[in-house]
């Protein structure tokens, strides 16, 4: 009969696994992400066929639970060798009398069923099935000692619902670890073992008997209240959730514990800072944001916040999502021009209207404040994020070389250079915060690039992408508070008490805003906007993302930090940095030839469209000329005013002729014909008196 019982069972002919093997064969249904110091950041359920927590050593499990399980499941556990003969005889006698109120399975026999589910299945009930279970129990007793058997039992036993093991049961029913159970909680868990799905009051009554206080109505009522609260309700399993979006980036196996490069305290701080700022921007129709912190030297990710927890679309990963870059690409354009020795930081660029011919028609870039500054240095143009000088710079470098530079920096441009055209200078492509922050880290590292890493020890060697001298000069410009003041003022969220270089960006219609910057040790990137793409109300990079960036940078830097040392290829002259060989000769006077008077905007044959969504009285066309210091505007035969500065004209639908006249002689210096399409922006009377439709205020 023993041979029949052993047929097909490894427990009869093979070796019994030791405790370590049992633990490996029954991993948790979750995986864990650890921070760089080993602290648990994120628990992720990866096996949905069961609910099992981390393996619990016996000395971490409530002693009350251990004692109750032994006393009421197998009171002679310490004495038998796997099978309790007295209990078996008693159970047989009850069966013969038809009273079948008590089973004879010891903890070891039940454990055999946990290890080999076929032993506990309905197909193995009866005498033969019980014999097989007994043989398996004897073998377990020969391989494991009593504490090991009890430990394995408590980690594998089914408790309630899908909870398997004491860790899962403690977490799901009481929201705590197995070592923190109260006496009543431990008794309630022990009372579940004979019939895990029993009605609540029956479980409570059994727990009351286990307590040995059946006569104490207060104690039993307390257990009933606890059972009614814990057993029917939703799971109280409080999983660590500090980095949910990072967890989605990694392939996780059940029971795995993955150490990452993140710092849990910084992760929590970054999350709190982002949540706080976004809550302040709710009235401006802002809901979402993301933040990323990188270590410059290693590329290790120190904080990764994909969204605010309370957002409607909190599952979206804002670190990886593609959004329009806005002005954040300008530093890489100017670094290319400086590297090619087309420009220096002291070169002059014209910030005035310019019409660029593209395959889809004329493109006329505007500055953020819709004002033009005239002649500005490269330093001022970049620090102040002026759009027109950036487009003029792209005309000098060429679109294709800039497109290639962005690709080498790891930015995910999905279209070719011709698709973006000159809008590439103003951030038309979509990029991720992940790629953009790392591109700025490349600037911080003197132009050397390597991808970021989430796992320790996986940093890659840096490869030179930007010339070190150009990277240094651009970083110095981005750190220049005075040069930045032309647009942002001297005091703004971009100003730190330590050396830092920073750039903001705002996409079309204020759908995205960015703030990305670095110190010598860290790079911080922040995106603020709405995942559904709706525009914000009046929120730019300096008011939306920059305050988050500033607070994160201040968190990272508790001590002053000096500016980086210039590379050997850089020289300083007259208060400015130059790539070696590009500085003007000492004492040399650079003369700028007087420009010939010409209309720079609108261009000949231009077709301007009125915006149907903007009130007519708010619409303006800026008439601009070069060399127009002694010239006058004439539109459709009527004088408008001086041409020494761009003039804001309220557009009128129809065809128009614009002339530039010499102020002294009235000679026509230049003329263009253009057309305005759309509904009339001003009355017909204004058409008769176009001078009245011109706004003489300086832009």
Secondary structure, DSSP 8 states (H G I E B T S, - for coil): -HHHHHTT-HHHHS----HHHHHHHS--SEEEEE-TTS-EEEEEE---S-EE-----GGGS-HHHHHHHHHHH-TTTTTSSS--HHHHHHHHHHHHTT--------HHHHHHHHHSGGGGSGGG-HHHHHHHHHHHHHHHHHHS-HHHHHHHHHHH-B-STTEESHHHHHHHHHSS-GGG--HHHHHHHHHHSS-TT--HHHHHHHHHHHHT-TT-HHHHHHHHHHHHHHTSS-------BS-HHHHHHS---TT-EEE-S--HHHHHHHHHHHHHHHHHTGGGT--EEEEEEEETTT-BEEEEE-S-TTSTTTTS-TTTSEEE-GGGGHHHHHHHHHHTTS--TT-EEEES--EEEETTEEEE---TTS---EEEEHHHHHHTT-HHHHHHHHHHH-HHHHHHHHHHTT----S-HHHHGGGGGGT-SEEEHHHHHHHHHHHHTTTEE---BSSTT-----EE-S-HHHHHHHHHHHT-HHHHHHHH-SSSTT--SS--EEEEEE-GGGSEEEEEEE-SSEEEEEEEE-TT----SS--TTTTTHHHHHHHHHHH-SS--------TTEEEETTEEEETT-S--TT----------EEEES-TT-EEE--TTS-GGG--EEEEEES-TTEEEEETTEEEEE-SS-EEE---SEEEEEEEEETTT--EEEEEEEEEESS-SS-HHHHHTGGGGEE-S--
